[in-house]
Amino acid sequence: MAVRAIGEYKFESRSRQELYGDDQLVNVWWKGNPFFVSAAMFRFPKAMPWADFVGVMKGFFTADPDFAPDSLDSVQWVIDDQAVSPIPSASLAENGVGHKSLVQFSI
């Protein structure tokens, strides 16, 4: 769906990549979960290994009482609408996660 503006936007984005240096904003969505109904945005280093990213996600999603942390070890990951098989030792950037990417999974 195209974005329609009601006027000219003359300002630089306050969340543009260059303001974050070696970090980036990443949206993470547990698709289909009634407890987390939308994506959450996090600030992560581009060089963070995928395995560390998953560890942070395990901690975050334990807020859902039905969440089993080990379930993230076998989910299908989707990054920006592309199904992927991330390499745990590779960085977020090497796994295709960019600034404001949407990383999603279903359990």
Secondary structure, 3 states (H helix, E strand, C coil): CCCCCCCCCCCCCCCCHHHCCCEEEEEEEECCCCCCCCCEEEEEECCCEHHHHHHHHHHHHCCCCCCCHHHHHHCEEEECCEEECCCCCCECCCCCCCCCEEEEEEC
